[in-house]
Amino acid sequence: MNPVFNVLFVCRQNAARSQMAQTLLQSLGKRRFQAHSAGSEPAAEVHPLTLETIRNAGLPTTGLHPKGLEIFATAEAPRMDFVFTVCDELSGCVLPILGRPVTAHWPIPDPLEARGSHAEKAAVFAEAFKMMRRRIELFVELPLAGLDRLTMQRHLDEIGLDKIGAGA
């Protein structure tokens, strides 16, 4: 039986990008992953356009809510195998996650900063979702069991830089 990997996506508010990533990995992960998300300064709620974007992709939004990083720093928390930061504010930050997860920075422009009409903002959210989907698709195709930690780190860093599968 193949192992199930715990994956945590982190951004500042846990209201958009990390929620998208959690939902995408849970959907595309072929039951090989248990996806989680959290924020360093969690918002009161998931942004409505995040929920709209996820629903427009045909994915469920039930149970999505912002969570603080502290819940993943307790002895009772699931041990993370992978931790991805998805906002530049957290690039290089030491996160209070127990264990030795493989970490990578997968920056995506913050859709919460979008301005304009509802349609213009929705387009920015859709673009962030598309970028995250591509990264998640690349991640789930990696032969994780066959990679040593250094090779895996290189692949994950390349995904964050959009170097894997460019032009594919």
C-alpha positions in Angstrom: 0.0 0.0 0.0 1.3 3.5 -0.9 1.9 6.0 1.9 -0.4 9.0 2.2 1.6 12.2 2.4 0.5 15.1 4.6 0.9 18.5 2.8 0.4 21.9 4.2 0.0 25.1 2.1 0.7 28.3 3.9 0.0 32.0 3.1 -0.6 35.0 5.3 -4.4 35.1 5.5 -5.4 31.5 4.5 -8.3 33.1 2.5 -7.4 32.5 -1.1 -4.2 30.8 -2.5 -3.6 28.2 0.2 -7.4 27.3 0.3 -7.2 26.8 -3.5 -4.1 24.6 -3.2 -5.7 22.5 -0.4 -8.8 21.9 -2.5 -6.9 21.2 -5.7 -4.5 18.7 -4.0 -7.3 16.9 -2.2 -9.1 16.6 -5.6 -6.1 15.8 -7.9 -4.0 13.9 -5.4 -5.3 10.4 -6.3 -5.8 9.6 -2.6 -2.0 9.8 -2.1 -2.2 13.1 -0.2 -4.0 14.7 2.7 -4.0 18.4 2.1 -4.1 21.1 4.7 -3.8 24.9 4.7 -3.1 27.6 7.2 -2.2 31.2 7.6 0.3 33.2 9.7 -2.5 35.8 10.3 -5.7 34.0 9.3 -8.6 36.0 8.0 -12.1 35.7 9.5 -13.4 33.8 6.5 -12.4 32.4 3.1 -12.8 35.2 0.5 -16.1 34.8 -1.4 -14.2 34.9 -4.8 -12.0 32.0 -3.6 -15.1 30.0 -3.0 -16.7 31.1 -6.3 -13.5 30.1 -8.2 -13.3 26.7 -6.6 -17.0 26.0 -7.2 -16.6 27.2 -10.9 -14.0 24.5 -11.2 -16.5 21.9 -10.0 -14.8 21.3 -6.7 -16.3 21.3 -3.2 -15.9 24.1 -0.8 -17.5 22.4 2.2 -15.5 22.8 5.4 -13.1 25.4 4.1 -12.2 27.9 6.7 -9.1 29.9 7.6 -6.8 28.2 10.2 -3.8 29.5 12.1 -0.4 27.9 11.8 -0.4 27.2 15.5 -2.7 24.2 15.1 0.1 22.5 13.1 2.7 23.1 15.8 1.2 20.9 18.4 2.1 17.3 19.4 -1.4 16.2 18.2 -1.1 17.8 14.8 -0.5 15.5 11.8 3.2 15.4 10.8 3.7 17.2 7.6 5.7 15.6 4.8 5.6 18.7 2.7 5.1 22.4 3.4 4.6 25.0 0.6 4.5 28.7 1.1 2.5 30.4 -1.6 2.9 34.1 -0.8 6.1 36.2 -0.9 5.6 37.5 2.7 6.5 34.0 4.0 9.4 33.2 1.7 12.2 32.0 3.8 10.3 32.2 7.1 10.9 29.5 9.6 7.5 28.0 10.2 6.5 26.4 13.5 5.9 22.9 12.0 7.1 19.9 13.9 9.2 17.2 12.1 11.4 17.6 9.0 9.0 18.3 6.1 10.4 19.1 2.7 9.6 22.7 2.1 9.4 24.9 -1.0 8.2 28.3 -2.0 5.6 28.4 -4.7 4.7 32.2 -5.0 1.5 33.2 -6.7 0.4 36.8 -6.9 -2.2 37.6 -4.3 -5.7 37.7 -5.8 -7.0 39.6 -2.8 -5.2 42.6 -4.1 -7.3 42.6 -7.3 -9.2 45.8 -8.1 -12.0 46.6 -10.5 -15.3 45.1 -11.3 -16.5 41.7 -10.0 -15.5 40.2 -13.4 -12.1 41.7 -13.3 -11.4 40.5 -9.8 -12.9 37.0 -10.7 -10.4 36.8 -13.6 -7.5 37.4 -11.2 -8.7 34.7 -8.9 -9.2 32.4 -11.9 -5.6 33.0 -13.0 -4.2 32.3 -9.5 -6.2 29.1 -9.4 -4.9 28.1 -12.9 -1.3 28.7 -11.7 -1.8 26.7 -8.6 -3.5 23.9 -10.5 -0.5 23.5 -12.8 1.8 23.3 -9.9 -0.3 20.7 -8.1 -0.6 18.7 -11.3 3.2 18.6 -11.6 3.6 17.8 -7.9 1.2 14.8 -8.0 3.0 13.3 -11.0 6.4 13.2 -9.2 7.6 9.7 -8.3 7.9 10.7 -4.6 8.8 7.2 -3.3 11.7 7.0 -5.8 13.3 10.4 -5.1 16.0 11.2 -2.6 15.4 14.3 -0.5 17.8 16.5 -2.5 16.4 15.5 -5.9 12.8 16.0 -4.5 13.8 19.4 -3.2 15.2 20.4 -6.6 12.0 19.3 -8.4 9.8 21.2 -5.9 11.8 24.3 -6.2 11.6 24.1 -10.0 7.8 23.8 -9.8 7.7 26.9 -7.7 9.8 28.7 -10.4 7.6 27.3 -13.2 10.6 25.6 -14.7 9.1 22.0 -14.9 6.9 21.4 -17.8 7.3 24.9 -19.2 6.0 24.9 -22.7 4.1 21.7 -22.0 
